Amino acid sequence: SLIMGKEKFHINIVVIGHVDSGKSTTTGHLIYKLGGIDKRVIEGFEKEAAEMNKRSFK
């Protein structure tokens, strides 16, 4: 698709791994690092985790 004159590529990926091996965490970090999640959203999650005394839940 074209957005403001820039072509945007879409890819499909599959993440396979054992239960509790970090698949969702890794995928979430990848999406964040690629700009798919706004920094303010992540900061909100971090604040919420701190309020629940779950600081490691980022």
N, C-alpha and C positions, 0 to 999 in steps of 0.2 A: 504494500500500500504506500501511497505517497502522502506525506505530511509536510506541509509548508515547503514543498520543493525538494525534500530529502526523502530518498527511498529508505524504507524501514524493512529490514530483513527479519523473517521469522524462522525459528528453528524449533524442532521438536527434540527433546532429549529424554532419555530413560535413565533413571538412577536405580541401581539394583544393589542390595546389600542385606546383610543379616539384620534382624530386629535390634534396635538400639545402637546401630553402628554410626549414626549421625547423618543419615541421608537427608532428612528435612533440614537440619541445621546447615549442612553444606550447601544445599540448594538455595536456602534463604540467603546465606551469605553471598552466593554467586549473584543472585538477583539484585541484592543491595549494592554490591560492588559495581555492577553493570548499570546502575542508575534506575533500576526498576522500582525501587522503594525510596520514598523521600526520607531524608535524614530526620526530619521532624517526627515522622511516624516511628522510626526506630527509637528516638529519644523518648517518645511517649511510652513505648513498650518498656524501656529501661526504667523509667520512673515508676510505672505500674509494678514491675518486678521488684523494685526496691521497697515499695510500699507493702508488698506481700512477703518481705524478707526472703526473696528468691533472686538475689542479685546476679547469680550465675545464669539465670534465664534471660538471655539476650537474643 
